[in-house]
Amino acid sequence: MDSLLGSRDLWLFALIVAAGLGSYLWRGLGVWLSGRVTLDSPVLRWVTCVSYAMLAALVARMLMMPEGPLAAAPLLDRVIGCAIGLGALFLLKRNTLAAVLIGAGTLALLSVLRAQGWL
């Protein structure tokens, strides 16, 4: 008869604890460093630039090489949805949520119109 906490269960529990400790170690380090970092520091500006570049690359990849259901939408529909979303971002004073919803809604509308044969 196996014990209540067998060696496999103990190993799984140890992995979960190790993963949690690893995650909380970095979170704690981030909290500790957050009070010491100035918003205008060159390092933080570099991190901001890298994050914007990664976001731009992901958007470009989604437009040019989509996967899953997005691949069924024609390139023109994806570009129009992105352009309208980008325009909404600037017209709505950088309201990101509204711009994303407008861009996605435009793509959905174009897909429905195309499926109905109206485009």
Secondary structure, 3 states (H helix, E strand, C coil): CCCCCCHHHHHHHHHHHHHHHHHHHHHHHHHHHHCCCCCCCHHHHHHHHHHHHHHHHHHHHHHHCCCHHHHHCCHHHHHHHHHHHHHHHHHCCCCHHHHHHHHHHHHHHHHHHHHCCCC
